[in-house]
Amino acid sequence: MSPAAALVLHFEIETPRPLRLAAREVVIKGWCLADDLPAPPPVRLVTPAGILPLTGRQSRADVPQLFPRHPAAAHCGFTLAGRLPPGVHLASFEAQRPDGTWQLFKQLTLAIERAPFVAVLDEPVSQGTLRDRVKVGGWALDVDEPVAELTLHYGHRELACDPGLLRNDVPGQFPDVPHAGRAGFRSQDFLVAGHGPVRVRARLASGRVAIAATNVVFSVATDENHAAGLDLTAPRISLDAASAARPPAPAAPTRAARPLNVLFILHGSFAANSALHVAALANELSAAGHTCAVAVPHDPATLAQHDRPAFRGLTFAEAERGEGFADGRGPDVIHAWTTRENVRVLTEKLRLRHRARVLVHLEDNERQLLALTLARDPAELDRLSDAELDRLVPPDLSHPHRSRAFLAAADGVTVITERLREFVPAGKPVLTLWPAADARHFYPRPLPEKFRRVLERTPGETVLFYHGNVHAANAAEVRELYAAVVELNRSGQPVTLIRTGLDRVELPADLAAAAAPHVLNLGQIPHHHHLPALMALADILVQPGEPDAFNDYRFPSKLPEFFALGRPVVLPRTNLGTVVRHGTDAYVLDRADAAGIAAAVRALRADPALAARLAHGALAFAEKNFSWRRSAEALASFYLAVTPS
């Protein structure tokens, strides 16, 4: 036969399939023979990560029964062995022709599982329960890379350890792992009060995190910071009230007759408040048949903080490269989420490339926000040249001049409040787009009584709740909320404020010290859908503030969530406060400052009937006015109106 002719091959891969191998050494067995060749051809396995060569031949008693006259049948068994990195690989089995070229005869998917991270506690015990306040030690090993940091976790406790210590016994168990002799660790401190099975958490040299269970339980009753009477083994009290009933799942949305590719461009990461709005709209648009992608300038991993996103998350660089849509087309619509500079620059690049319709969303008085951030007068900023503003305006804020040109060139504008229409150029299509609350998580929840009894310091205590970051634009009004908490406690009305979020601006030292005993600050809650159970602890939900050039133009994203929980809401007579009815939908204050908030809390605590009426009114207002489904339907219609078929 000609050396270049294709072989007629007979074969079988006998390693159990699917090919999912856990060992570091990959071994695959089978048999292969070729018509017209007296000997079995050499075989190999080719993957993008490397090649497994032929490492052994085996005699076969079964294959000659299939090919009784073939001289190669009795010794056509093969073994392919070698090492491949963990991961999923496309495996191509090839046989060698007489001319030295290779011929593909089978393709399979090969999954190489990462060798498990192993951790052992053996000092002072290797199994059972340890109750003594001692230092502990052991060893932890990942076969691929050394351990850089290591902590022990038990109950609610975390204990730091020194890794990389000498262990003479571990290399005998892992002779081919060069760093096995440095697998030892020892705790930096003695055990502290806590109870639970011990888990070892390691950050490896590459930054990857590995976790392993041990055979040890720590049960330390007390230490110098915990009273002996504190029972850390008591049953946990659930934060969720048993009587909380989830609302029924909504019916599927109407499918779009003309599906669109929609690209949202955000000025911050998926952890920003704006991302909550965009994610909710993108999820609803996707459910209706549109294809959505959301681009962020940094921290794309924060997409994991969203519950079951139905859209694709992109970096700005990926969006600029044209990634995002499975059909290979670019976006039909680019929705620029505000006029911030980083959004504007990327939108302009993509508009030219894809000839997409561009919509711009307004959610703040950007001129005032820039002035507050830079501590400058807005009129002064307007008078500066472009070159001077280029030096002052950070990428995540709006350029006073370029943002106006950006709006003028847009095909349409969406606004979060009616007042923002003042910034929309005359004759431009505009849609008011109210935010809502994720109905999968924000719904009426009863007070978790058992948990509240643990939380309360005084019978009859009032719990307030406020979530959100503190920054230059809202720092003054958050100070008023803290001052109200201090005043209420001083006057004999016990109040605890539960706070979540990051503080980018510090409170005055005297106010912070006075409020500290009455504030439970939980820090940032990465997953937003974890908030409702915490919010259910509150008797009253408060949005501080007053009418001004900042508040009049915005719509705090927490307000739909406040109303959806079915609690009395206190808010100022600005933005949403100009729409709701005082005494029916909410408790509306001319100024939600310290004095106003304190007066509202006293009134609601003194009048349970009023509190119940406002709780009912808040929920009714939410059901009537806040719906991501309705907002997305209106937005899709707006897209179609400005997008040619």
C-alpha positions as CSV (number, residue, x, y, z in Angstrom):
1,M,0.0,0.0,0.0
2,S,1.1,3.6,-0.5
3,P,2.8,5.1,2.6
4,A,0.5,8.1,2.5
5,A,-2.7,6.0,2.3
6,A,-5.1,6.1,5.2
7,L,-5.1,3.1,7.5
8,V,-8.2,1.0,8.0
9,L,-8.2,0.7,11.8
10,H,-10.0,-1.5,14.3
11,F,-9.8,-0.4,17.9
12,E,-11.4,-0.1,21.3
13,I,-10.7,2.2,24.2
14,E,-11.2,0.0,27.3
15,T,-10.5,2.4,30.1
16,P,-14.0,3.0,31.6
17,R,-15.8,6.0,30.2
18,P,-16.4,8.8,30.6
19,L,-12.6,9.3,30.9
20,R,-12.5,10.8,34.4
21,L,-9.2,10.1,36.1
22,A,-8.2,11.1,39.6
23,A,-4.6,10.0,39.7
24,R,-1.7,12.3,38.8
25,E,-0.4,9.5,36.5
26,V,-2.9,9.1,33.6
27,V,-3.2,5.5,32.3
28,I,-5.4,4.6,29.4
29,K,-5.7,1.1,28.0
30,G,-7.2,-0.4,24.8
31,W,-6.3,-2.2,21.6
32,C,-5.7,-1.2,18.0
33,L,-4.8,-3.0,14.7
34,A,-4.8,-2.0,11.1
35,D,-5.7,-3.9,7.9
36,D,-2.7,-4.6,5.7
37,L,-0.2,-4.1,8.6
38,P,1.4,-7.3,10.1
39,A,2.1,-5.5,13.4
40,P,-0.1,-3.2,15.5
41,P,0.6,0.4,14.7
42,P,2.1,2.7,17.3
43,V,-0.5,4.8,19.1
44,R,-0.6,7.9,21.1
45,L,-3.0,10.4,22.9
46,V,-2.8,14.0,21.9
47,T,-4.2,16.8,24.0
48,P,-3.7,20.6,24.0
49,A,-1.9,20.1,27.3
50,G,0.5,17.4,26.2
51,I,0.9,14.0,24.6
52,L,0.7,10.6,26.3
53,P,3.0,8.1,24.5
54,L,2.7,4.4,24.0
55,T,4.3,2.9,27.2
56,G,3.4,-0.8,26.9
57,R,2.0,-3.6,24.8
58,Q,-0.2,-6.4,26.0
59,S,-1.1,-9.8,24.6
60,R,-4.8,-10.3,23.8
61,A,-6.7,-13.5,23.8
62,D,-10.1,-12.0,22.9
63,V,-9.2,-9.9,19.8
64,P,-8.0,-12.9,17.7
65,Q,-11.5,-14.3,18.1
66,L,-12.8,-11.1,16.3
67,F,-9.9,-11.2,13.7
68,P,-8.8,-14.8,13.5
69,R,-6.6,-14.3,10.4
70,H,-5.0,-11.1,11.4
71,P,-1.3,-11.6,12.5
72,A,-1.4,-8.5,14.8
73,A,-4.5,-9.5,16.8
74,A,-2.7,-11.5,19.5
75,H,-0.5,-8.6,20.7
76,C,-2.4,-5.4,19.8
77,G,-3.2,-4.3,23.3
78,F,-1.7,-0.9,24.4
79,T,-1.1,1.3,27.4
80,L,-0.8,5.0,27.2
81,A,0.6,6.7,30.3
82,G,2.0,10.0,31.4
83,R,1.1,13.1,33.3
84,L,-1.4,15.8,32.3
85,P,-2.5,18.9,34.2
86,P,-5.9,18.9,36.0
87,G,-8.7,20.1,33.8
88,V,-10.9,19.0,30.9
89,H,-9.1,18.1,27.7
90,L,-10.1,17.1,24.2
91,A,-8.3,13.8,23.8
92,S,-7.4,12.6,20.3
93,F,-6.2,9.0,19.8
94,E,-3.9,8.6,16.9
95,A,-2.2,5.7,15.1
96,Q,1.1,6.1,13.2
97,R,1.2,5.3,9.5
98,P,4.2,3.6,7.9
99,D,5.4,7.0,6.6
100,G,5.6,8.4,10.1
101,T,2.5,10.6,9.9
102,W,-0.4,10.2,12.4
103,Q,-4.0,9.3,11.7
104,L,-6.9,10.2,14.1
105,F,-9.1,7.3,15.0
106,K,-11.0,8.4,18.1
107,Q,-11.8,11.6,20.1
108,L,-13.0,11.7,23.6
109,T,-13.2,14.2,26.5
110,L,-10.7,13.5,29.2
111,A,-11.3,15.0,32.7
112,I,-8.3,15.0,35.0
113,E,-9.4,15.7,38.5
114,R,-7.1,17.6,40.8
115,A,-5.5,15.5,43.5
116,P,-7.4,16.2,46.7
117,F,-6.0,18.6,49.2
118,V,-5.1,16.6,52.3
119,A,-5.0,17.9,55.9
120,V,-4.3,16.1,59.1
121,L,-4.4,17.4,62.7
122,D,-2.2,15.2,64.9
123,E,-0.9,17.4,67.7
124,P,-2.0,16.9,70.4
125,V,-4.7,14.5,69.1
126,S,-5.5,13.1,65.7
127,Q,-9.2,12.3,66.2
128,G,-12.0,12.8,68.7
129,T,-12.8,16.0,70.7
130,L,-10.2,18.4,72.1
131,R,-11.3,20.5,75.0
132,D,-8.0,22.0,76.2
133,R,-6.7,25.5,75.5
134,V,-3.5,24.4,73.7
135,K,-1.6,25.1,70.5
136,V,-2.3,22.5,67.8
137,G,-0.5,21.3,64.7
138,G,-0.4,18.9,61.8
139,W,0.3,18.8,58.1
140,A,-1.5,19.9,55.0
141,L,-0.5,19.1,51.4
142,D,-1.6,19.9,47.9
143,V,0.5,17.8,45.5
144,D,0.7,20.6,42.9
145,E,1.8,23.6,44.9
146,P,2.9,24.7,48.4
147,V,0.7,26.2,51.0
148,A,1.2,30.0,51.4
149,E,-1.4,30.7,54.2
150,L,-3.4,28.4,56.5
151,T,-6.2,28.8,59.0
152,L,-8.2,26.4,61.1
153,H,-12.0,26.9,61.3
154,Y,-14.3,25.5,64.0
155,G,-17.8,26.8,64.8
156,H,-17.6,30.6,64.3
157,R,-13.8,30.6,65.0
158,E,-10.8,31.1,62.8
159,L,-7.3,30.3,64.1
160,A,-4.2,31.4,62.1
161,C,-1.4,29.0,61.6
162,D,2.2,29.1,60.5
163,P,2.6,26.8,57.4
164,G,5.7,25.4,55.7
165,L,7.1,23.7,58.8
166,L,9.3,20.6,58.6
167,R,7.7,17.1,58.5
168,N,9.9,14.1,58.1
169,D,7.0,11.6,57.8
170,V,5.0,13.2,54.9
171,P,7.6,12.7,52.1
172,G,7.3,8.9,52.7
173,Q,3.6,9.1,51.8
174,F,4.2,11.4,48.9
175,P,7.7,10.6,47.6
176,D,7.2,12.5,44.2
177,V,6.0,15.7,45.8
178,P,9.1,18.0,46.3
179,H,7.5,20.2,48.9
180,A,6.1,17.4,51.0
181,G,8.8,17.9,53.6
182,R,7.5,21.4,54.3
183,A,3.9,20.4,54.8
184,G,3.8,21.0,58.6
185,F,1.8,23.7,60.3
186,R,1.2,24.9,63.9
187,S,-1.3,27.4,65.3
188,Q,0.0,30.8,66.2
189,D,-2.1,30.9,69.3
190,F,-3.9,28.8,71.8
191,L,-7.4,27.6,71.1
192,V,-10.2,30.1,72.0
193,A,-13.7,29.4,73.0
194,G,-15.7,27.7,70.3
195,H,-17.2,24.4,69.3
196,G,-17.4,22.5,66.0
197,P,-15.6,20.1,63.6
198,V,-12.3,21.4,62.5
199,R,-11.7,22.4,58.8
200,V,-8.4,23.4,57.3
201,R,-8.4,26.3,54.9
202,A,-5.3,27.0,52.8
203,R,-4.4,29.6,50.3
204,L,-1.9,28.0,47.9
205,A,1.1,29.6,46.2
206,S,-1.0,30.4,43.1
207,G,-3.8,32.0,45.1
208,R,-6.1,29.1,44.8
209,V,-8.0,28.2,48.0
210,A,-8.3,24.6,49.2
211,I,-10.4,23.2,52.2
212,A,-10.2,19.9,53.9
213,A,-12.1,18.3,56.8
214,T,-10.2,16.7,59.7
215,N,-11.1,14.0,62.2
216,V,-11.0,16.4,65.2
217,V,-13.6,18.5,66.9
218,F,-12.6,21.5,69.1
219,S,-14.9,22.1,72.0
220,V,-13.5,24.9,74.2
221,A,-16.0,26.2,76.7
222,T,-14.4,29.5,77.7
223,D,-11.4,31.8,77.5
224,E,-10.4,35.1,78.9
225,N,-12.8,36.9,76.6
226,H,-15.9,34.7,77.2
227,A,-17.7,34.0,80.4
228,A,-17.8,30.4,81.7
229,G,-21.6,30.4,81.6
230,L,-21.6,31.1,77.9
231,D,-22.9,27.9,76.2
232,L,-21.4,27.8,72.7
233,T,-22.9,24.4,72.0
234,A,-26.5,25.6,72.4
235,P,-28.8,25.0,69.4
236,R,-28.6,27.6,66.7
237,I,-31.5,30.0,66.4
238,S,-32.6,30.6,62.9
239,L,-32.8,34.1,61.5
240,D,-35.6,33.2,59.2
241,A,-39.1,33.1,60.7
242,A,-40.8,29.8,60.2
243,S,-44.0,31.4,59.1
244,A,-42.4,33.4,56.2
245,A,-44.1,32.3,53.0
246,R,-42.4,32.9,49.7
247,P,-44.6,34.4,47.0
248,P,-45.6,32.2,44.1
249,A,-43.2,32.2,41.2
250,P,-44.5,34.6,38.5
251,A,-45.7,33.2,35.1
252,A,-43.2,33.1,32.3
253,P,-43.0,36.5,30.5
254,T,-44.3,37.0,26.9
255,R,-41.6,36.0,24.5
256,A,-40.2,38.8,22.3
257,A,-41.3,38.8,18.7
258,R,-38.0,40.5,17.7
259,P,-35.2,39.5,20.1
260,L,-32.4,41.9,20.5
261,N,-28.8,41.8,21.6
262,V,-28.5,44.2,24.5
263,L,-25.2,45.4,26.0
264,F,-25.3,47.2,29.3
265,I,-22.2,49.2,30.3
266,L,-21.7,49.9,34.0
267,H,-19.3,52.4,35.6
268,G,-18.5,50.1,38.5
269,S,-18.3,46.4,39.3
270,F,-21.2,43.9,39.8
271,A,-21.1,44.8,43.5
272,A,-22.3,48.3,42.9
273,N,-25.9,49.4,43.5
274,S,-26.3,50.2,39.8
275,A,-25.5,46.6,39.1
276,L,-28.5,45.4,41.1
277,H,-30.8,47.4,38.7
278,V,-29.0,46.3,35.6
279,A,-28.9,42.6,36.6
280,A,-32.6,42.6,37.4
281,L,-33.5,44.1,34.1
282,A,-31.1,41.9,32.1
283,N,-32.5,38.8,33.8
284,E,-36.1,39.8,32.9
285,L,-35.1,40.7,29.3
286,S,-33.3,37.4,28.9
287,A,-36.4,35.5,30.2
288,A,-38.3,37.2,27.4
289,G,-35.9,36.0,24.7
290,H,-33.5,38.9,24.4
291,T,-29.7,38.2,24.8
292,C,-28.0,40.4,27.4
293,A,-24.4,41.1,28.3
294,V,-23.2,43.4,31.0
295,A,-19.7,45.0,30.9
296,V,-17.8,46.2,33.9
297,P,-14.5,48.1,34.1
298,H,-13.0,46.0,37.0
299,D,-13.6,43.0,39.3
300,P,-15.7,40.8,37.0
301,A,-15.6,38.1,39.7
302,T,-18.2,40.1,41.6
303,L,-20.8,38.6,39.2
304,A,-20.7,35.6,41.7
305,Q,-22.5,37.9,44.2
306,H,-25.7,37.8,42.0
307,D,-28.2,35.0,42.4
308,R,-28.5,33.0,39.1
309,P,-27.7,35.7,36.6
310,A,-29.2,35.0,33.1
311,F,-26.8,37.3,31.3
312,R,-23.1,37.2,30.4
313,G,-20.7,39.3,32.4
314,L,-17.8,40.9,30.5
315,T,-14.9,43.1,31.2
316,F,-14.5,46.4,29.3
317,A,-11.6,44.7,27.4
318,E,-13.8,41.7,26.4
319,A,-16.6,44.0,25.2
320,E,-14.1,46.0,23.2
321,R,-12.8,42.8,21.5
322,G,-16.4,42.1,20.4
323,E,-17.2,39.3,22.8
324,G,-20.6,38.9,24.4
325,F,-23.1,37.4,22.0
326,A,-23.3,33.7,20.9
327,D,-24.8,34.6,17.5
328,G,-21.5,36.4,16.6
329,R,-23.3,39.7,16.0
330,G,-22.6,42.8,18.0
331,P,-25.2,44.6,20.2
332,D,-28.3,46.0,18.7
333,V,-28.7,48.3,21.7
334,I,-26.0,49.7,24.0
335,H,-27.4,50.9,27.2
336,A,-24.8,53.2,28.9
337,W,-25.6,53.1,32.6
338,T,-25.0,56.8,33.3
339,T,-22.7,59.4,31.7
340,R,-19.6,58.5,33.7
341,E,-16.4,58.9,31.7
342,N,-15.4,55.2,31.6
343,V,-18.9,54.3,30.3
344,R,-18.9,57.1,27.8
345,V,-15.5,56.3,26.3
346,L,-16.3,52.6,25.8
347,T,-19.8,53.3,24.4
348,E,-18.4,55.7,21.8
349,K,-15.9,53.1,20.6
350,L,-18.6,50.4,20.3
351,R,-21.2,52.6,18.7
352,L,-18.9,53.2,15.8
353,R,-18.0,49.6,15.4
354,H,-21.4,48.0,15.7
355,R,-23.7,50.8,14.5
356,A,-25.8,50.1,17.5
357,R,-28.5,52.3,19.0
358,V,-27.3,54.0,22.2
359,L,-29.4,54.7,25.2
360,V,-28.1,56.5,28.3
361,H,-29.5,56.0,31.8
362,L,-29.5,58.8,34.3
363,E,-29.8,57.9,38.0
364,D,-28.1,60.9,39.8
365,N,-27.6,64.6,39.4
366,E,-24.1,63.9,38.1
367,R,-23.1,67.5,38.2
368,Q,-23.8,67.7,41.9
369,L,-22.2,64.3,42.6
370,L,-19.0,65.5,41.0
371,A,-19.1,68.7,43.0
372,L,-19.6,66.9,46.3
373,T,-16.8,64.4,45.5
374,L,-14.3,67.1,44.5
375,A,-15.5,69.6,47.2
376,R,-16.0,72.2,44.5
377,D,-18.9,74.5,43.5
378,P,-20.8,73.1,40.5
379,A,-20.8,76.5,38.7
380,E,-17.0,76.7,39.2
381,L,-16.6,73.2,37.6
382,D,-18.7,74.2,34.6
383,R,-16.4,77.2,33.9
384,L,-13.2,75.0,33.8
385,S,-11.7,74.0,30.4
386,D,-11.8,70.5,29.1
387,A,-8.1,70.1,29.8
388,E,-8.5,71.2,33.4
389,L,-11.5,68.9,33.9
390,D,-9.6,66.0,32.4
391,R,-7.2,66.3,35.3
392,L,-9.9,66.5,37.9
393,V,-12.6,64.1,36.8
394,P,-12.0,60.5,37.7
395,P,-13.1,57.8,35.2
396,D,-16.1,56.8,37.3
397,L,-17.7,60.3,37.4
398,S,-19.2,62.4,34.7
399,H,-17.3,65.1,32.8
400,P,-19.5,68.2,32.9
401,H,-19.0,69.1,29.2
402,R,-18.5,65.7,27.5
403,S,-21.5,64.2,29.3
404,R,-23.8,66.8,27.7
405,A,-22.5,66.0,24.2
406,F,-22.9,62.3,25.0
407,L,-26.6,62.8,25.9
408,A,-27.1,64.9,22.8
409,A,-25.9,62.1,20.6
410,A,-27.9,59.4,22.3
411,D,-30.9,57.7,20.5
412,G,-32.9,57.8,23.8
413,V,-32.6,58.3,27.5
414,T,-33.9,56.4,30.5
415,V,-34.2,58.2,33.9
416,I,-34.8,56.8,37.3
417,T,-36.9,59.9,38.5
418,E,-39.0,62.5,36.7
419,R,-36.7,65.3,37.9
420,L,-33.8,63.9,35.8
421,R,-35.8,64.8,32.7
422,E,-34.4,68.3,33.2
423,F,-31.0,67.0,31.9
424,V,-32.5,65.3,28.8
425,P,-32.0,67.3,25.5
426,A,-35.3,68.6,24.1
427,G,-37.0,66.2,21.7
428,K,-35.1,63.2,22.9
429,P,-37.1,60.0,23.5
430,V,-37.2,59.4,27.3
431,L,-38.5,56.7,29.6
432,T,-38.9,56.9,33.4
433,L,-37.7,53.6,34.7
434,W,-38.4,53.0,38.4
435,P,-36.3,50.4,40.2
436,A,-37.9,47.5,42.1
437,A,-37.0,44.7,44.5
438,D,-36.0,41.1,43.6
439,A,-39.3,39.3,44.4
440,R,-37.5,36.0,44.9
441,H,-36.0,37.4,48.1
442,F,-37.7,40.6,49.1
443,Y,-41.2,39.8,50.3
444,P,-43.2,40.2,53.6
445,R,-41.4,38.4,56.4
446,P,-42.6,38.1,60.0
447,L,-40.3,39.3,62.8
448,P,-38.0,36.3,63.8
449,E,-39.1,36.5,67.5
450,K,-36.5,34.0,68.9
451,F,-33.6,35.8,67.2
452,R,-34.9,39.2,68.3
453,R,-35.1,38.0,71.9
454,V,-31.4,37.2,71.7
455,L,-30.6,40.5,70.0
456,E,-32.6,42.8,72.3
457,R,-30.8,44.3,75.2
458,T,-33.9,45.8,76.7
459,P,-37.6,44.7,76.6
460,G,-39.5,46.8,74.1
461,E,-36.4,47.8,72.2
462,T,-36.8,49.2,68.7
463,V,-34.6,47.9,65.9
464,L,-33.9,50.1,62.9
465,F,-32.1,48.9,59.7
466,Y,-30.0,50.8,57.1
467,H,-28.0,49.1,54.3
468,G,-25.8,50.9,51.9
469,N,-22.3,52.5,51.7
470,V,-21.5,55.8,53.2
471,H,-19.7,58.2,50.8
472,A,-19.2,61.9,50.3
473,A,-22.7,62.5,48.9
474,N,-24.7,60.8,51.7
475,A,-22.4,61.1,54.7
476,A,-24.2,64.1,56.2
477,E,-27.6,62.3,56.2
478,V,-26.2,59.1,57.6
479,R,-24.7,61.2,60.4
480,E,-28.3,62.4,61.1
481,L,-29.5,58.8,61.4
482,Y,-26.7,58.0,63.9
483,A,-27.5,61.2,65.9
484,A,-31.2,60.1,66.0
485,V,-30.2,56.7,67.5
486,V,-28.1,58.5,70.1
487,E,-30.9,60.9,71.0
488,L,-33.5,58.2,71.3
489,N,-31.4,56.1,73.7
490,R,-30.5,59.1,75.8
491,S,-34.2,60.0,76.1
492,G,-35.1,56.5,77.4
493,Q,-36.3,54.9,74.1
494,P,-33.9,51.9,73.6
495,V,-33.0,51.7,69.9
496,T,-30.5,49.5,68.0
497,L,-29.4,50.3,64.5
498,I,-28.4,47.4,62.3
499,R,-26.0,48.6,59.6
500,T,-24.5,46.9,56.5
501,G,-22.2,48.4,53.9
502,L,-18.8,50.1,53.6
503,D,-18.0,53.4,55.2
504,R,-15.8,55.4,52.8
505,V,-16.3,58.5,55.0
506,E,-15.8,58.4,58.7
507,L,-18.3,59.7,61.3
508,P,-17.1,62.5,63.6
509,A,-15.3,60.8,66.5
510,D,-17.6,62.0,69.2
511,L,-20.7,60.8,67.4
512,A,-19.1,57.5,66.5
513,A,-18.2,56.9,70.2
514,A,-21.7,57.9,71.4
515,A,-23.5,55.7,68.8
516,A,-21.1,52.6,69.1
517,P,-23.1,50.9,71.9
518,H,-26.3,51.1,69.9
519,V,-25.1,50.2,66.4
520,L,-24.6,46.6,65.2
521,N,-22.4,47.1,62.1
522,L,-22.2,43.9,60.0
523,G,-20.0,45.4,57.3
524,Q,-20.5,44.6,53.6
525,I,-22.9,41.7,52.8
526,P,-21.5,40.5,49.4
527,H,-24.6,38.6,48.4
528,H,-27.5,41.0,48.2
529,H,-30.1,38.2,48.5
530,H,-28.8,37.6,52.1
531,L,-30.1,41.0,53.2
532,P,-33.9,40.4,53.5
533,A,-33.5,38.0,56.5
534,L,-31.5,40.6,58.3
535,M,-33.9,43.4,57.4
536,A,-36.7,41.3,58.9
537,L,-35.2,41.9,62.3
538,A,-36.2,45.6,62.0
539,D,-39.3,47.3,63.4
540,I,-38.9,50.4,61.2
541,L,-36.9,51.0,58.1
542,V,-35.4,54.5,57.8
543,Q,-34.1,56.5,54.8
544,P,-32.5,59.7,56.1
545,G,-32.1,62.8,54.0
546,E,-33.8,66.0,52.9
547,P,-34.8,67.8,49.7
548,D,-31.6,69.1,48.0
549,A,-29.7,69.1,44.7
550,F,-28.5,65.5,45.4
551,N,-31.6,63.8,46.8
552,D,-34.2,65.4,44.5
553,Y,-32.8,63.7,41.5
554,R,-32.1,60.2,42.8
555,F,-34.1,57.1,43.8
556,P,-32.4,55.2,46.6
557,S,-32.3,51.6,45.5
558,K,-33.0,50.4,49.1
559,L,-36.5,52.0,49.1
560,P,-38.3,49.4,46.9
561,E,-36.7,46.7,49.2
562,F,-37.9,48.6,52.3
563,F,-41.5,48.7,51.0
564,A,-41.5,45.1,49.8
565,L,-40.6,43.8,53.3
566,G,-43.9,45.1,54.7
567,R,-42.4,47.3,57.5
568,P,-43.2,50.9,58.3
569,V,-40.9,53.2,56.2
570,V,-39.7,56.6,57.3
571,L,-38.3,58.8,54.5
572,P,-37.9,62.5,53.6
573,R,-40.2,64.5,51.3
574,T,-37.8,64.1,48.3
575,N,-37.6,61.7,45.3
576,L,-40.1,58.9,46.3
577,G,-41.2,60.8,49.3
578,T,-43.0,63.3,47.0
579,V,-45.1,60.4,45.6
580,V,-46.1,58.3,48.6
581,R,-48.9,59.4,51.0
582,H,-47.9,60.3,54.6
583,G,-49.8,58.2,57.1
584,T,-50.9,55.7,54.4
585,D,-47.9,54.5,52.5
586,A,-45.1,55.7,54.7
587,Y,-44.1,58.2,57.4
588,V,-43.0,61.2,55.4
589,L,-40.9,63.9,57.0
590,D,-40.1,67.3,55.6
591,R,-36.5,66.6,56.7
592,A,-35.4,63.2,57.8
593,D,-32.8,64.6,60.1
594,A,-32.0,63.5,63.7
595,A,-34.9,65.4,65.2
596,G,-37.4,64.2,62.5
597,I,-36.3,60.5,62.6
598,A,-36.4,60.5,66.4
599,A,-39.9,62.0,66.4
600,A,-41.1,59.4,63.8
601,V,-39.8,56.5,65.8
602,R,-41.5,57.7,69.0
603,A,-44.8,58.2,67.1
604,L,-44.7,54.7,65.6
605,R,-43.8,53.1,68.9
606,A,-46.5,54.9,70.7
607,D,-49.2,54.1,68.1
608,P,-49.1,50.3,67.1
609,A,-52.2,50.9,64.9
610,L,-50.3,53.5,62.9
611,A,-47.3,51.2,62.6
612,A,-49.5,48.4,61.3
613,R,-51.3,50.7,58.9
614,L,-48.0,51.9,57.4
615,A,-46.6,48.3,57.2
616,H,-49.7,47.3,55.2
617,G,-49.5,50.5,53.1
618,A,-45.9,50.0,52.3
619,L,-46.5,46.5,51.0
620,A,-49.5,47.7,48.9
621,F,-47.5,50.5,47.4
622,A,-44.7,48.0,46.5
623,E,-47.1,45.6,44.8
624,K,-48.7,48.4,42.8
625,N,-45.5,50.3,41.8
626,F,-42.4,48.1,42.0
627,S,-42.0,45.3,39.5
628,W,-38.8,44.4,37.5
629,R,-41.0,42.5,35.1
630,R,-43.1,45.5,34.2
631,S,-40.0,47.8,34.1
632,A,-38.3,45.3,31.7
633,E,-41.4,45.1,29.5
634,A,-41.5,48.9,29.2
635,L,-37.8,49.0,28.5
636,A,-38.0,46.4,25.8
637,S,-40.7,48.4,24.1
638,F,-38.6,51.5,24.3
639,Y,-35.6,49.6,22.8
640,L,-37.8,48.4,19.9
641,A,-39.1,51.9,19.3
642,V,-35.6,53.4,18.8
643,T,-34.2,50.3,17.0
644,P,-34.9,49.8,13.3
645,S,-36.1,46.3,12.4
